[in-house]
C-alpha cells in the first residue's frame, strides 16, 4: 500500500518529517500501528473512491488551520483520528 508521505500534491505545505511525526502521534493516541495509520490516510486521499479525497480535504477547512499547516495530508489525518475516536 501507499504511505502518506508517498502521495504528491501541489497543496502540501508540511514536509515529510512533519507528516511522519503526526502519523506517529496519531498512532500512539489511537493504539494503532503507524504504518497502518499512514496507509489508511493515504488511501483516503489517493483512492478517489471514498467520500474524502485530496481536493475535498483541502477545501474542508473554513479558514487557516495552524494545527495542520493547511496540508491536506495532515487534515485527512485529523479526520481519520476523529472517526477512529468516535
Secondary structure, 3 states (H helix, E strand, C coil): CCCHHHCCCCCCCCCHHHHHHHHHHHHHHHCCCHHHHHHHHHHHHHCCCCCCCHHHHHCCCCCCCHHHCCCHHHHHHHHHHHHHHC
